Amino acid sequence: MTTAEARSVTQLPLGTSRILVADPIAEDGVERLRAAGEVDVVTGLSREELIERIPGYDALVVRSETRVTAEVLAAGTRLKVVGRAGVGVDNIDIAAATRHGVLVLNAPTGNTIAAAEHAVALMCALARNVAPADQSLHAGRWERSRFMGMELREKTLGLLGLGKIGFEVARAASQGLLMRVIAHDPLVTPERAEQAQVELVDLDTLIRESDVLSVHTPLNDTTRGIIGAEQLRAMKRTARVINVARGGIVDEEALAAALRAGEIAGAAVDVFTKEPPPADHPLLQAPGALLTPHLGASTREAQVNVAYDVADQIVAVLSGGAARYAVNAPVILPEEMAALQPYLHLAHQMGSLAAQMGAGQVREVVCSYTGELTGRDTTVLTAEALRGLLARFTETRINPINARAVARQHGIEVGESRTSRSVDYANSMLLEVVGGERLSIAGTQLEGEAWITRVNGYKVRMRPEGRYLIGTNRDLPGVIAGVSSHLARHDINIANFGLGRDQPRGHALFYVEVDDSVPTEVLGEMQATIGLESVREVQL
């Protein structure tokens, strides 16, 4: 980053978001991003240039060209979100993003139709030898007999993956081309497959029975090279293979060898392990190979869709909202999030209170839910409680994305439980922290307001906002008066005063909301002169 660029960052108004678009996206997306802050479109950056530039940005937008490595994410000290204008996120280090608390999101639906149509186009082109016939005619030859084709009607299309794109390919093939469609996808239910008129089969059956095998699965450690030499040898010699998903799912060396050996009749490949493929790539010289330069999402409509979709989500995230397609965070449906929203801040403040009340050497954190919360996906509430708790113990930037990962790094076990039994209120959350001592804090929503309702078993009614003195004492006459008098002598104004006790003349917990911070020496003097068991200041 140049001196001028660094100066421009520091001179921005406080709170202004800065967004870097590192790969070309449609102008509609850039315009949408401007609703969230200042946008710089700088494409073609080298790894070193990106690492140098990224510290000044809150959000990064990429397509497939820019690699977002662990080094880039570590350098992005302001970075909150990385958006992929498209589906695949294999160019982003998801694990590193999660460690650094950076949200990764994508736009999995914007190019669905474009990719599905390209797969169907390649299937038809392979079946009818369109590309070699075109080349032959342009070369001045008329070779009708050489390019005898295959009809697709009543042939078997095998789909490896039945996600959004695979589903659209299945519908086009079964309903439009009248093909038999089979698929292998461990995550798809029979009901979903039936909607697309697809028969679910195991991988061996898929390989053995397909006349055309089309790949529509993400690239990961499980799918990398899943179609290799062994699988290609098991296919029909008249079969064709299509890959418009990700390079590396089909072993490219093995595919070229199978074409040369006549083990399959043809292949259409739109994606490569390295893009663009090197000049000596084996598929460039393989017979029966139809190759396109990653055109699956290359329609005007798709580029506008994915750019706007990812930009819209980034605007929402930078404004404090949620992403529809978060890759490394729990995906919460909008109606679910609406129900949980009132509890999010409460959960965070409960965690913060536990930390300030002396939770040290934490070994275990358990969040328990009652009432209507038992039927909700409370993962995000647990993450918020962890965020409030852990922020006091580590310099690592904590947010709901990496809260559990940071907890594991510190050797903390995290658990959730649900129960139909409630101690005080029908809908409540209980945070238990086990460390040097056990702390428990409960909270609820009452008439649209958040309240902390129990602290270490003492029944209270605290707003989860403000500055409090929290102390414990024997439940004897004069303690409340002594605390009030002591604060008055030091000109500290009381905004609110509450008390919880286990039994008359047993033990009590008091909480005093004050307008100003109380010096440590005043707290020590108060504890000694009034006979308090403990007293501390907390800021919520």
Buried (B, 14 or more C-beta within 10 A) or exposed (E): BEEEEEEBBEEEEEEEBBBBBBBBBBEBBBEBBEEBBBBBBEEEBEEEEBBBBBBBBBBBBBBBEBBBBEBBBBBBEBBBBBBBBBBBBBBBBBEBBBBBBBBBBBBBBBBBBBBBBBBBBBBBBBBBBBBBBEEBEEEEEEEEEEBEEBEBEEBBBBBBBBBBBBBBBBBBBBEEBEBBBBBBBEEBEEEBBEEBBBBBBEBEBBBBBBBBBBBBBBBEEEBBBBBBBEBBBEBBEEBBBBBBBBBBBBBBBBBBBBBBEEBBBBBBBBBBBEEEBEEEBBBEEBEBBBBBEBBBBBBEEBBBBBBBBBBBBBBBBBEEEBBBBBBBBBBBEEEBBEBBEBBBBBBBBBBBBBBBBEBEEBEBBBBBBBBEBBEBBBBBBBBBBBBBBBBBBEEBBBBBBBBBBBBEEEEBEBEEEBEEEBEEBEBBBBBBBBBEEEBBBBBBBEEEEBBBBBBBEBBBEBBBEBBBBBBBBEBEEEBBEBBBEBBEEEEBEBEEBBBBBEEEEEBBBBBBBBEEEBEEEBBEBBBEEBEBEEBBBBEB
